[in-house]
């Protein structure tokens, strides 16, 4: 089973409740994609909608920053909220030029497995869900974003890597 490592280790009432919300989002995305297919539509609409949602989140996040184009401030702020526990996030690398965060649990994948989705469907649903992360990062011109593997693709963790753009080397 490719998702055998997707097991939560951090459990408490608050984390479990917020994970349930994430699972419901995952169920909503997959059901919308399923219904669209019944009507002969592809899933691009879902990707686009999640991308727009990611852009909106980034714009709101930027408003909370003193220096929205500072890679250092981005590092200090990104992934420090409730999402850290939901996804069991671990900061693996954090230096002047790079931020790497591993996600050790994905409630979305858990939900899609429960729904009986195939490995290929789960991988595509993850691409749709991750459109928001790609859009979020795109709102920060001083960094690049790379997704270096996902639980949905059968990896033991999701690896998100943010790098400071070389042209922004003086902006910390």
C-alpha positions in Angstrom: 0.0 0.0 0.0 1.6 3.3 -1.1 0.1 5.4 1.7 1.1 3.2 4.6 3.3 5.9 6.0 0.5 8.4 6.1 -0.3 7.9 9.8 -0.9 10.7 12.2 1.4 10.7 15.2 0.3 14.0 16.8 -3.2 13.5 18.2 -5.4 15.8 20.4 -8.9 17.2 20.2 -7.9 20.4 18.5 -5.6 18.8 15.9 -8.2 16.1 15.2 -10.9 18.6 14.7 -8.9 20.8 12.3 -7.8 17.7 10.4 -11.5 16.8 10.0 -12.1 20.2 8.4 -9.2 19.5 6.0 -10.7 16.0 5.2 -14.0 17.7 4.4 -12.2 20.0 2.0 -10.6 17.0 0.4 -14.0 15.3 0.0 -15.5 18.4 -1.5 -12.7 18.7 -4.1 -13.0 15.0 -5.1 -16.8 15.1 -5.3 -16.7 18.2 -7.4 -14.2 16.6 -9.8 -16.4 13.4 -9.9 -19.6 15.4 -10.7 -17.8 17.4 -13.4 -16.7 14.2 -15.0 -20.3 12.9 -15.0 -21.1 16.0 -17.0 -18.3 15.5 -19.5 -16.1 18.2 -18.0 -12.4 17.9 -17.0 -11.0 19.0 -13.7 -9.2 22.1 -14.8 -11.9 24.3 -13.2 -11.0 22.8 -9.8 -7.3 23.4 -10.3 -8.0 27.0 -11.3 -10.3 27.6 -8.4 -7.8 26.3 -5.9 -5.0 28.3 -7.6 -7.2 31.5 -7.1 -7.7 30.5 -3.5 -3.9 30.2 -3.0 -3.4 33.7 -4.5 -6.0 35.1 -2.1 -4.3 33.4 0.9 -0.9 34.8 -0.2 -2.2 38.3 -0.5 -3.7 38.1 3.0 -0.4 36.5 4.4 1.6 39.3 2.8 -0.5 41.9 4.6 0.6 40.4 7.9 4.3 40.9 7.1 6.3 44.0 7.8 8.5 43.4 4.8 6.5 41.2 2.4 9.5 40.7 0.1 11.9 39.5 2.8 12.8 35.9 2.4 13.9 35.9 6.1 10.6 37.1 7.3 8.8 34.6 5.0 10.9 31.8 6.7 10.0 33.1 10.1 6.2 33.2 9.3 5.4 30.4 6.9 4.2 27.2 8.4 4.1 28.4 12.0 0.3 28.4 12.4 -2.2 25.6 13.1 -1.1 23.9 9.8 2.1 22.9 11.5 0.3 20.4 13.6 -2.3 19.3 11.1 0.3 18.2 8.6 3.0 17.3 11.1 5.4 19.8 9.5 9.1 19.6 10.1 11.5 22.3 9.2 14.4 20.4 7.7 16.5 23.2 6.2 16.4 26.9 7.1 19.2 29.1 6.1 19.7 32.4 4.3 18.8 30.9 0.9 16.5 28.0 1.6 13.5 26.8 3.5 12.6 23.1 3.3 9.6 21.8 5.1 8.5 18.2 5.2 4.9 17.3 5.7 4.7 13.9 7.5 0.9 13.5 7.4 -1.8 14.5 4.9 -5.5 14.5 5.9 -6.4 15.0 2.2 -4.8 11.7 1.2 -6.4 10.0 4.2 -9.8 11.1 3.0 -9.2 10.2 -0.6 -8.1 6.7 0.4 -11.3 6.4 2.5 -13.3 7.4 -0.6 -11.7 4.5 -2.5 -9.8 6.7 -5.0 -7.2 5.0 -7.1 -3.5 5.9 -6.7 -3.7 7.9 -10.0 -6.8 9.8 -8.8 -5.2 10.6 -5.5 -2.1 11.9 -7.3 -4.2 14.1 -9.5 -6.4 15.4 -6.6 -3.1 16.3 -4.8 -2.0 18.3 -7.9 -5.3 20.2 -7.7 -4.9 20.8 -4.0 -1.3 21.8 -4.3 -2.3 24.4 -7.0 -3.0 26.6 -4.0 0.6 26.2 -2.7 2.1 27.0 -6.1 -0.1 30.1 -6.4 0.7 31.1 -2.8 4.5 31.0 -3.6 4.1 32.8 -6.9 2.8 35.8 -5.0 6.3 36.2 -3.5 8.6 37.4 -6.3 11.7 36.9 -4.1 11.4 33.2 -3.9 11.0 30.0 -5.9 9.0 27.0 -4.9 9.5 23.4 -5.7 7.5 20.4 -4.6 9.9 17.6 -4.4 7.6 14.7 -3.7 4.3 14.0 -2.1 2.5 11.5 0.1 -0.1 11.3 -2.7 2.6 10.0 -5.1 3.5 7.3 -2.6 6.4 9.1 -0.9 6.8 8.9 2.9 6.4 12.7 3.1 5.7 15.8 1.1 8.8 18.0 0.6 8.2 21.7 0.0 11.3 23.7 -0.8 11.5 27.5 -1.0 14.6 29.2 -2.3 15.5 32.8 -2.3 16.0 34.1 -5.8 19.6 35.0 -6.5 18.6 38.4 -7.7 17.1 39.0 -4.2 20.4 38.0 -2.5 20.7 41.4 -0.8 17.1 41.3 0.6 16.9 39.4 3.9 
